[in-house]
């Protein structure tokens, strides 16, 4: 399923939604900082982290699935 997602869509989504707003600090970085400080408690903040982090996360997963080799003999049929 992840292999079917186009690279261009994921890259553009990660650059635009993942880094929006560009100034003074992207929401994703702000929410990650709140998470590490233990301040991410409101529902809207958790949703905002999910919203701004989805495209970068999907891009990382697609890159891992695409570029990390898997031994064909050890694959299980799912």
N, C-alpha and C positions, 0 to 999 in steps of 0.2 A: 504494500500500500504506500509506504513512504517513497519507494522507488519511482512511483508514478507522478510524484509532485515535481513540477518543473523547477529547475535551478533558478531561473530568472525570477520567478514569483517569490521564492524563498529569500533570495538575496535582496530584492527590492523591498519586501516586507520587513526583513530584518533591519535594513538601513533606514526605512521611513518610520514604521510603527515601533520598531525596537528602539530607536533613538529619539523619537519625538517626545516632547519638544526639544529642540536642539540647544536652546539657551534658557535659563542659566545652567541647568543640569538635566540630562535626559531622565524621564520618569523611571526607566528601568534601573538605572544606577541608584537613583534616590530610594526606590523600593527595596533593592538589594541591601542598601545601607541600613534602611529601617529594619529589615529582616535580621541582619547580623547584630543590630543593637537591641533586638527584642521589642521594637516599637511597632511592629506590623500587627495591629490588633483589630482595626476596623475592617468590616467586610469590603468596603469600597477599595481599600488599599490592597487587600488580597486579590480582588478582581483586577485591579490595575496592574499588579505584578503579573498575573496570569495573561492579561491582554497584551502587555508590552513585551512579555518574555516568550510568547508562543512561537513567533517566527524565528527568533534566534535559536531557540531550543530545537525546532524542527530542522533548521539548517545544520546544526551540529549533529543531530541524529542521522540525517541524510548523508552527510559527509562521512560519518563513521561507518554506516552501512555500505556506502559506495567504495570507500578507499581502504578499509581494514579487511585484509583477506581472511576468508573463512575456509577451513579445511573441509572439502566436499565430503570426505568419508565420515566426519563427525556430525554432519547435519542430520537432524531428525525430521521426519515428515510430520508436519503439523497440520 
